[in-house]
Amino acid sequence: MSISYKQISLLPWLEIADIQIGNAIFWKYDTSVISDGDTKTYLDKYVKCYVDKHQKPVKTISIASYKDKNYFEPLTTEEYQELNFARNILCFLCIGEQSRIALANRNSSIGPPSSDIFDMVSQNFIPGTEDIAVKSGSMTSGVWTLDEIHFQEPWSTGGFFKNLNKHVLEAINKLLTLQEHEEFKNRLLRSSEWFRLAHLENGSISPLFRAVMMATAFEIIFDIPNVRDKAGFLSDKIDQTVVRDNFIKAIRRYGKNNEKSQTRSVAAWWGWDFYKLRNSVVHGDNIPMSGLIYSDWITHTIVADIMFYAYIVYLLKESGCMTDEYKAPEFTGTFQLFGWI
């Protein structure tokens, strides 16, 4: 006789109020919400498997549900992909907004968490039992019970401060419901995954590779074609979209023998430098860690966070998803801090 199993997806290190992104509902685990008795009993024990650095059960567990908080059926590949995309967008919204707040306040101590805090786990289970199997990579380990297994909070979750702009969230939800703007929608979903990967701090990814991953997010969201001068294309796109009349301009000479010169905004030249940094990393050049610093405590990847965020806000406005009724994030103070205005 076949046994019917259930499935739950959760973000064990993230504490957040109810948020819906597309068909995904993120909610703080609450046993009173679960209607089925056997499912409730299993999950009440299961969530206690997640412990903090002192081996105490965490209080930060958020559930990722598909359409309904009581939907515990195994997800199809397409349904899980929707949850994953929503998780990536949630990560981008929290890190992008908290970075903007920290920069606006000139305070690095209130920076965002790493994306490790947005780690999402899916667990199959059979209500009415206490059995659990754990899969890591291609390896599955079974024949365990819930009281024998613990999953410890990683040290790399980073800071505790996280905010998101509800108007940007509402505009993105509006975009996801529309039948139009499919190109923008797809680029947002794909680039946000690279954004999340670029903010992992678990020690297995160097800061140099994180810069490459942010540059990949840029390639997707800025729709950079396969042209010879990708740095120039990105720079021009920044000048055409994010930059305003009050931005500082600069003339640069470049080329093999500095035979070319061009006037761009300082912000656009940053885009040029950032993409050239990416090229240096992937070509195996020797890059000192100081090469990742933009100024003082601000790294090029922090600047990239803000540019990525500002460009998505621009696209949301251009698509009609963020109208005048929404209060868009203010980037002027941050751009001044960068020396762009």
Secondary structure, DSSP 8 states (H G I E B T S, - for coil): -----EEEEEETT-----EEETTEEEEE--GGG---HHHHHHHHHHGGGEE-TTS-B-S--EEEEESSTT--S---HHHHHHHHHHHHHHHHHHHHHHHHHHHHTT-GGG--B-GGGG--EEEEE-TT--EEEEEETTEEEEEEEGGG--EE--GGGB-S-----HHHHHHHHHHHH-SS-HHHHHHHHHHHHHHHHTT--SSSS-HHHHHHHHHHHHHHHTT--S-S-HHHHHHHHHHHHT--TTS-EEEEEESTTS-EEEEEEHHHHHHHHHHHHHHHHHTT----GGGGEEETTEEHHHHHHHHHHHHHHHHHHHTTSS-TTS-----HHHHHHTT--
